[in-house]
Structures are given as structure tokens and as C-alpha cells.
Amino acid sequence: MKKVFIPVILIVFAVLSAVFLYMKSALPEYHFNVLMIANGLLALLSIASYLLVSTQISKKPEAFVRGVYSSSLLKLLVCMFAALTYILLNKHHIHKPTLFTLFGIYVVYSATENILLSKMARTK
């Protein structure tokens, strides 16, 4: 299961990037650069949280749960900071569907990460 995590995250990254490339031409009002930066940032955060949790998996179960919580909290705080930065930089030109798409990206990566990490914990 450990060998599956990073390729799955990279596949999610590639699929979302392809969707955003399509959206760039079909829906030009979306902020393409913001979506791609968020996609890359969340892919990196997912890989970092995997590395954080994988060191905890062989220890006590409490350590694994603590690792999952800390990685989720880290991802949430970084996403909140990034959304706040986007809002402050585009104060008068905020595109709300772009902002909701950013939240959707967060949900996709969080769900994928939690599913894969829980499977990894069960196999140990």
C-alpha cells in the first residue's frame, strides 16, 4: 500500500490539471493560475502528510491517529491561509466559483488521502 500512495496522488494531480486546462478554454472567467497553484500545493501537502504519517504507522495506534490529525490540520491551515491571500489580493475581483472550486480541490485531496492512509493502517 505504501507504493500506491504517491502514484495515486500524482494521478489525482494530473486529472485535476487536465480538468483545469479544459476549464481555461471553456470557462475563461475562472482564475486558471490560482487553480493550478492550489492543485500543486495540495499535491505537495498530501505527499508531505503521507511522509509524516508513514513514520507514525509502525508506532502505537495513537501515534498514527495523531499523525493523521496533524497532517489534516496542517493542510487545513495552509488552505485557509491561501484562500485568505487570494481574497485579499483580489478584493474587488473575487470570482466566487473559483473560490468554491478551491474548496472542492481540498475535499478531493483530503478524501483521497484519508482513504489511502486508512487502508495503509489496516494492512499494518
Backbone as a printed PyTorch tensor [residue, N CA C, xyz], in Angstrom:
tensor([[[  0.8210,  -1.2010,   0.0000],
         [  0.0000,   0.0000,   0.0000],
         [  0.8570,   1.2530,   0.0000]],

        [[  2.0550,   1.1580,   0.5830],
         [  2.9220,   2.3280,   0.6250],
         [  3.3440,   2.7750,  -0.7640]],

        [[  3.5020,   1.8160,  -1.6790],
         [  3.9510,   2.1580,  -3.0230],
         [  2.8290,   2.7580,  -3.8580]],

        [[  1.6140,   2.6900,  -3.3880],
         [  0.4600,   3.1470,  -4.1540],
         [  0.1510,   4.6200,  -3.8910]],

        [[  0.4970,   5.1350,  -2.7320],
         [  0.0460,   6.4610,  -2.3120],
         [  0.5100,   7.5680,  -3.2530]],

        [[  1.7980,   7.6680,  -3.4730],
         [  2.3270,   8.7730,  -4.2850],
         [  1.8390,   8.6960,  -5.7320]],

        [[  1.8320,   7.5140,  -6.3790],
         [  1.2700,   7.4850,  -7.7410],
         [ -0.2050,   7.8940,  -7.8050]],

        [[ -0.9940,   7.5200,  -6.7980],
         [ -2.4080,   7.9110,  -6.7990],
         [ -2.5360,   9.4270,  -6.6690]],

        [[ -1.7400,  10.0300,  -5.7990],
         [ -1.7710,  11.4890,  -5.6500],
         [ -1.3490,  12.1580,  -6.9550]],

        [[ -0.3490,  11.6020,  -7.6250],
         [  0.0860,  12.1710,  -8.9040],
         [ -0.9860,  12.0090,  -9.9820]],

        [[ -1.7260,  10.9090,  -9.9380],
         [ -2.8320,  10.7220, -10.8870],
         [ -3.9410,  11.7390, -10.6170]],

        [[ -4.2630,  11.9510,  -9.3450],
         [ -5.2720,  12.9590,  -8.9950],
         [ -4.8110,  14.3330,  -9.4730]],

        [[ -3.5260,  14.6360,  -9.2690],
         [ -2.9640,  15.9070,  -9.7280],
         [ -3.1080,  16.0470, -11.2450]],

        [[ -2.7760,  14.9950, -11.9770],
         [ -2.8490,  15.0430, -13.4410],
         [ -4.2900,  15.1940, -13.9290]],

        [[ -5.2090,  14.4680, -13.3100],
         [ -6.6180,  14.5570, -13.7200],
         [ -7.1690,  15.9570, -13.4480]],

        [[ -6.8870,  16.4880, -12.2580],
         [ -7.3690,  17.8330, -11.9460],
         [ -6.7210,  18.8760, -12.8480]],

        [[ -5.4420,  18.6940, -13.1760],
         [ -4.7700,  19.6230, -14.0920],
         [ -5.4200,  19.5890, -15.4680]],

        [[ -5.7750,  18.4040, -15.9310],
         [ -6.4510,  18.2880, -17.2270],
         [ -7.8190,  18.9680, -17.1950]],

        [[ -8.5370,  18.8050, -16.0920],
         [ -9.8370,  19.4650, -15.9550],
         [ -9.6600,  20.9790, -15.9770]],

        [[ -8.6330,  21.4740, -15.2900],
         [ -8.4080,  22.9200, -15.2520],
         [ -7.9530,  23.4570, -16.6050]],

        [[ -7.1890,  22.6640, -17.3450],
         [ -6.8120,  23.0830, -18.6980],
         [ -8.0440,  23.1870, -19.5960]],

        [[ -8.9570,  22.2490, -19.4430],
         [-10.2120,  22.3320, -20.1900],
         [-11.0060,  23.5690, -19.7570]],

        [[-11.0550,  23.8110, -18.4540],
         [-11.7950,  24.9610, -17.9440],
         [-11.1910,  26.2770, -18.4200]],

        [[ -9.8820,  26.2860, -18.6530],
         [ -9.2200,  27.5140, -19.1070],
         [ -9.7880,  27.9740, -20.4420]],

        [[-10.0710,  27.0350, -21.3330],
         [-10.6220,  27.4100, -22.6370],
         [-12.1540,  27.4810, -22.6220]],

        [[-12.7910,  26.5980, -21.8880],
         [-14.2570,  26.5600, -21.8810],
         [-14.8700,  27.6120, -20.9560]],

        [[-14.2200,  27.8640, -19.8420],
         [-14.7300,  28.8200, -18.8500],
         [-13.6200,  29.8110, -18.4850]],

        [[-13.3350,  30.7860, -19.3440],
         [-12.1840,  31.6690, -19.1160],
         [-12.3240,  32.5970, -17.9090]],

        [[-13.5280,  32.7190, -17.3410],
         [-13.6870,  33.5940, -16.1780],
         [-13.0580,  33.0000, -14.9140]],

        [[-12.8050,  31.6940, -14.9030],
         [-12.1140,  31.0690, -13.7710],
         [-10.6530,  31.5020, -13.7730]],

        [[-10.0930,  31.6630, -12.6060],
         [ -8.6880,  32.0570, -12.4790],
         [ -7.8240,  30.8000, -12.5590]],

        [[ -7.3410,  30.5190, -13.7540],
         [ -6.5980,  29.2930, -14.0420],
         [ -5.3280,  29.1890, -13.1960]],

        [[ -4.5810,  30.2880, -13.0790],
         [ -3.3220,  30.2500, -12.3230],
         [ -3.5610,  29.8940, -10.8610]],

        [[ -4.6130,  30.4380, -10.2980],
         [ -4.9370,  30.1550,  -8.8960],
         [ -5.2880,  28.6770,  -8.7220]],

        [[ -6.0610,  28.1380,  -9.6510],
         [ -6.4480,  26.7300,  -9.5590],
         [ -5.2350,  25.8070,  -9.6850]],

        [[ -4.3320,  26.1230, -10.6020],
         [ -3.1500,  25.2770, -10.7850],
         [ -2.1960,  25.3650,  -9.5890]],

        [[ -2.0410,  26.5640,  -9.0330],
         [ -1.1910,  26.7100,  -7.8430],
         [ -1.7820,  25.9190,  -6.6770]],

        [[ -3.0960,  26.0140,  -6.4940],
         [ -3.7500,  25.2700,  -5.4120],
         [ -3.6270,  23.7700,  -5.6250]],

        [[ -3.7480,  23.3280,  -6.8580],
         [ -3.6290,  21.9060,  -7.1680],
         [ -2.2270,  21.4080,  -6.8210]],

        [[ -1.2140,  22.1380,  -7.2340],
         [  0.1640,  21.7530,  -6.9230],
         [  0.4560,  21.7990,  -5.4350]],

        [[ -0.0470,  22.8410,  -4.7670],
         [  0.1730,  22.9810,  -3.3310],
         [ -0.4660,  21.8300,  -2.5590]],

        [[ -1.6710,  21.4610,  -2.9240],
         [ -2.3380,  20.3620,  -2.2240],
         [ -1.7050,  19.0140,  -2.5310]],

        [[ -1.1870,  18.8440,  -3.7330],
         [ -0.4680,  17.6030,  -4.0390],
         [  0.7860,  17.5040,  -3.1750]],

        [[  1.5190,  18.6030,  -3.0550],
         [  2.7200,  18.6020,  -2.2090],
         [  2.3700,  18.3870,  -0.7390]],

        [[  1.2980,  19.0130,  -0.2730],
         [  0.8750,  18.8210,   1.1170],
         [  0.4310,  17.3830,   1.3740]],

        [[ -0.2020,  16.7620,   0.4070],
         [ -0.6150,  15.3610,   0.5720],
         [  0.5910,  14.4420,   0.6650]],

        [[  1.5920,  14.6970,  -0.1620],
         [  2.8120,  13.8840,  -0.0990],
         [  3.5380,  14.1240,   1.2160]],

        [[  3.5850,  15.3870,   1.6740],
         [  4.2300,  15.6880,   2.9540],
         [  3.4880,  15.0290,   4.1110]],

        [[  2.1680,  15.0410,   4.0700],
         [  1.4140,  14.4000,   5.1510],
         [  1.5720,  12.8880,   5.1110]],

        [[  1.7130,  12.3250,   3.9130],
         [  1.9910,  10.8860,   3.8040],
         [  3.3200,  10.5620,   4.4750]],

        [[  4.3270,  11.3750,   4.2190],
         [  5.6300,  11.1350,   4.8430],
         [  5.5440,  11.2830,   6.3570]],

        [[  4.7560,  12.2450,   6.8160],
         [  4.5710,  12.4470,   8.2510],
         [  3.8640,  11.2530,   8.8890]],

        [[  2.8260,  10.7660,   8.2530],
         [  2.0320,   9.6700,   8.8150],
         [  2.7440,   8.3280,   8.6690]],

        [[  3.4830,   8.1340,   7.5870],
         [  4.1340,   6.8360,   7.3730],
         [  5.2050,   6.5550,   8.4200]],

        [[  5.7870,   7.5990,   9.0090],
         [  6.7410,   7.3650,  10.0940],
         [  6.0200,   6.9580,  11.3760]],

        [[  4.7490,   7.3460,  11.5110],
         [  3.9790,   7.0510,  12.7180],
         [  3.2550,   5.7110,  12.6600]],

        [[  3.1410,   5.1310,  11.4810],
         [  2.2820,   3.9520,  11.3070],
         [  2.8030,   2.7220,  12.0480]],

        [[  4.1130,   2.6220,  12.2050],
         [  4.6600,   1.4390,  12.8690],
         [  4.6910,   1.5950,  14.3890]],

        [[  4.3940,   2.7810,  14.8740],
         [  4.3700,   3.0180,  16.3130],
         [  2.9900,   2.6610,  16.8620]],

        [[  2.6670,   3.1950,  17.9930],
         [  1.3710,   2.9350,  18.6130],
         [  0.2420,   3.4800,  17.7420]],

        [[ -0.9550,   2.9050,  17.8710],
         [ -2.0970,   3.4170,  17.0930],
         [ -2.3990,   4.8920,  17.3790]],

        [[ -2.1520,   5.3170,  18.6130],
         [ -2.3960,   6.7190,  18.9560],
         [ -1.4750,   7.6350,  18.1620]],

        [[ -0.2530,   7.1780,  17.9290],
         [  0.7030,   7.9830,  17.1680],
         [  0.2490,   8.1260,  15.7190]],

        [[ -0.3110,   7.0690,  15.1680],
         [ -0.8260,   7.1420,  13.7960],
         [ -1.9840,   8.1290,  13.7070]],

        [[ -2.9170,   8.0460,  14.6460],
         [ -4.0640,   8.9520,  14.6480],
         [ -3.5950,  10.3910,  14.8310]],

        [[ -2.6320,  10.5920,  15.7010],
         [ -2.0720,  11.9270,  15.9120],
         [ -1.4210,  12.4480,  14.6320]],

        [[ -0.7440,  11.5800,  13.9020],
         [ -0.1340,  11.9700,  12.6330],
         [ -1.1700,  12.3570,  11.5930]],

        [[ -2.2690,  11.6080,  11.5330],
         [ -3.3440,  11.9280,  10.5820],
         [ -3.9880,  13.2610,  10.9460]],

        [[ -4.2560,  13.4590,  12.2380],
         [ -4.8570,  14.7240,  12.6620],
         [ -3.9300,  15.9000,  12.3840]],

        [[ -2.6500,  15.7410,  12.6820],
         [ -1.7210,  16.8490,  12.4580],
         [ -1.5570,  17.1510,  10.9770]],

        [[ -1.5530,  16.1270,  10.1410],
         [ -1.4450,  16.3890,   8.7010],
         [ -2.7130,  17.0460,   8.1680]],

        [[ -3.8670,  16.6540,   8.6760],
         [ -5.1200,  17.2910,   8.2540],
         [ -5.1750,  18.7420,   8.7170]],

        [[ -4.7300,  18.9900,   9.9290],
         [ -4.7050,  20.3540,  10.4450],
         [ -3.7320,  21.2190,   9.6520]],

        [[ -2.5730,  20.6720,   9.3200],
         [ -1.5980,  21.4060,   8.5150],
         [ -2.1920,  21.7790,   7.1620]],

        [[ -2.8330,  20.8200,   6.5190],
         [ -3.4340,  21.0780,   5.2080],
         [ -4.5470,  22.1160,   5.3150]],

        [[ -5.3730,  22.0120,   6.3460],
         [ -6.4660,  22.9580,   6.5290],
         [ -5.9390,  24.3730,   6.7530]],

        [[ -4.9220,  24.5210,   7.5960],
         [ -4.3760,  25.8460,   7.8760],
         [ -3.7170,  26.4550,   6.6460]],

        [[ -2.9800,  25.6650,   5.8960],
         [ -2.3510,  26.1750,   4.6740],
         [ -3.4170,  26.5890,   3.6670]],

        [[ -4.4680,  25.7970,   3.5410],
         [ -5.5510,  26.1390,   2.6080],
         [ -6.2910,  27.3970,   3.0500]],

        [[ -6.5160,  27.5480,   4.3460],
         [ -7.1690,  28.7560,   4.8420],
         [ -6.3120,  29.9860,   4.5710]],

        [[ -5.0050,  29.8690,   4.7820],
         [ -4.0950,  30.9780,   4.5150],
         [ -4.0700,  31.3130,   3.0250]],

        [[ -4.0520,  30.2950,   2.1800],
         [ -4.0380,  30.5210,   0.7310],
         [ -5.3450,  31.1660,   0.2680]],

        [[ -6.4780,  30.7190,   0.7980],
         [ -7.7650,  31.3150,   0.4260],
         [ -7.8380,  32.7650,   0.8940]],

        [[ -7.3530,  33.0340,   2.0890],
         [ -7.3350,  34.4010,   2.5970],
         [ -6.4430,  35.2880,   1.7350]],

        [[ -5.2970,  34.7610,   1.3210],
         [ -4.4020,  35.5110,   0.4400],
         [ -5.0860,  35.8120,  -0.8860]],

        [[ -5.7610,  34.8250,  -1.4550],
         [ -6.4920,  35.0280,  -2.7110],
         [ -7.5610,  36.1060,  -2.5440]],

        [[ -8.2860,  36.0570,  -1.4510],
         [ -9.3560,  37.0300,  -1.2180],
         [ -8.7860,  38.4300,  -1.0400]],

        [[ -7.6960,  38.5490,  -0.2900],
         [ -7.1190,  39.8690,  -0.0590],
         [ -6.4720,  40.4490,  -1.3130]],

        [[ -5.8660,  39.6080,  -2.1390],
         [ -5.2280,  40.1040,  -3.3600],
         [ -6.2450,  40.4640,  -4.4420]],

        [[ -7.3790,  39.8080,  -4.4530],
         [ -8.4160,  40.0510,  -5.4630],
         [ -9.6750,  40.6230,  -4.8300]],

        [[ -9.4950,  41.5650,  -3.9400],
         [-10.6000,  42.0740,  -3.1430],
         [-11.8100,  42.4980,  -3.9850]],

        [[-11.5630,  43.1670,  -5.1000],
         [-12.6670,  43.6870,  -5.9010],
         [-13.0450,  42.7740,  -7.0640]],

        [[-12.2280,  41.7560,  -7.3300],
         [-12.4830,  40.8830,  -8.4740],
         [-12.5180,  39.4130,  -8.0590]],

        [[-13.1050,  39.1370,  -6.9210],
         [-13.1850,  37.7500,  -6.4610],
         [-14.1990,  37.0040,  -7.3220]],

        [[-13.7650,  35.8920,  -7.8590],
         [-14.6520,  35.0310,  -8.6400],
         [-15.0670,  33.8950,  -7.7100]],

        [[-16.2770,  33.9670,  -7.1890],
         [-16.7290,  33.0050,  -6.1780],
         [-16.7050,  31.5590,  -6.6540]],

        [[-17.0620,  31.2630,  -7.9010],
         [-16.9370,  29.8710,  -8.3440],
         [-15.4940,  29.3500,  -8.2920]],

        [[-14.5160,  30.2300,  -8.5300],
         [-13.1160,  29.8120,  -8.3840],
         [-12.8300,  29.4580,  -6.9350]],

        [[-13.3290,  30.2670,  -6.0190],
         [-13.1190,  30.0050,  -4.5960],
         [-13.7680,  28.6880,  -4.1750]],

        [[-14.9710,  28.4120,  -4.6530],
         [-15.6240,  27.1450,  -4.3270],
         [-14.9180,  25.9630,  -4.9880]],

        [[-14.3350,  26.1850,  -6.1570],
         [-13.5440,  25.1350,  -6.8020],
         [-12.3100,  24.8190,  -5.9710]],

        [[-11.7180,  25.8430,  -5.3580],
         [-10.5710,  25.6160,  -4.4720],
         [-10.9710,  24.7270,  -3.2950]],

        [[-12.1390,  24.9700,  -2.7390],
         [-12.6160,  24.1200,  -1.6460],
         [-12.8740,  22.6960,  -2.1350]],

        [[-13.3470,  22.5750,  -3.3630],
         [-13.5560,  21.2520,  -3.9500],
         [-12.2520,  20.4900,  -4.1250]],

        [[-11.2000,  21.2030,  -4.5300],
         [ -9.8790,  20.5710,  -4.6600],
         [ -9.4290,  20.0470,  -3.3030]],

        [[ -9.6430,  20.8450,  -2.2610],
         [ -9.2780,  20.4320,  -0.9010],
         [-10.0200,  19.1510,  -0.5110]],

        [[-11.2930,  19.0780,  -0.8260],
         [-12.0950,  17.8950,  -0.4880],
         [-11.5880,  16.6650,  -1.2330]],

        [[-11.2630,  16.8290,  -2.5140],
         [-10.7790,  15.6950,  -3.3140],
         [ -9.4800,  15.1500,  -2.7340]],

        [[ -8.5290,  16.0280,  -2.4540],
         [ -7.2510,  15.5650,  -1.9140],
         [ -7.4110,  14.9910,  -0.5020]],

        [[ -8.2380,  15.6120,   0.3290],
         [ -8.4350,  15.1010,   1.6900],
         [ -9.0900,  13.7260,   1.6810]],

        [[-10.1010,  13.5510,   0.8590],
         [-10.7760,  12.2540,   0.7830],
         [ -9.8300,  11.1810,   0.2580]],

        [[ -9.0910,  11.5020,  -0.7970],
         [ -8.1420,  10.5360,  -1.3570],
         [ -7.0930,  10.1530,  -0.3280]],

        [[ -6.5590,  11.1540,   0.3500],
         [ -5.5250,  10.8940,   1.3520],
         [ -6.0590,  10.0530,   2.5060]],

        [[ -7.2330,  10.3850,   3.0080],
         [ -7.7850,   9.6370,   4.1390],
         [ -8.1200,   8.2000,   3.7650]],

        [[ -8.6460,   7.9840,   2.5800],
         [ -8.9490,   6.6160,   2.1370],
         [ -7.6700,   5.7930,   2.0370]],

        [[ -6.6450,   6.3610,   1.4080],
         [ -5.3960,   5.6120,   1.2310],
         [ -4.6780,   5.3730,   2.5550]],

        [[ -4.6730,   6.3770,   3.4310],
         [ -3.9940,   6.1970,   4.7170],
         [ -4.7290,   5.2010,   5.6090]],

        [[ -6.0550,   5.1970,   5.5710],
         [ -6.7780,   4.2210,   6.3960],
         [ -6.5630,   2.8030,   5.8780]],

        [[ -6.4810,   2.6320,   4.5550],
         [ -6.1660,   1.3090,   4.0140],
         [ -4.7610,   0.8890,   4.4140]],

        [[ -3.8350,   1.8410,   4.4030],
         [ -2.4620,   1.5390,   4.7770],
         [ -2.3830,   1.1470,   6.2560]],

        [[ -3.1660,   1.8020,   7.0960],
         [ -3.1600,   1.4810,   8.5230],
         [ -3.7590,   0.1020,   8.7840]],

        [[ -4.7720,  -0.2690,   8.0160],
         [ -5.3990,  -1.5770,   8.2040],
         [ -4.4910,  -2.7190,   7.7780]],

        [[ -3.6160,  -2.4880,   6.8100],
         [ -2.7380,  -3.5580,   6.3430],
         [ -1.5410,  -3.7450,   7.2540]],

        [[ -1.2890,  -2.8150,   8.1460],
         [ -0.1430,  -2.9460,   9.0560],
         [ -0.4690,  -3.8040,  10.2380]]])
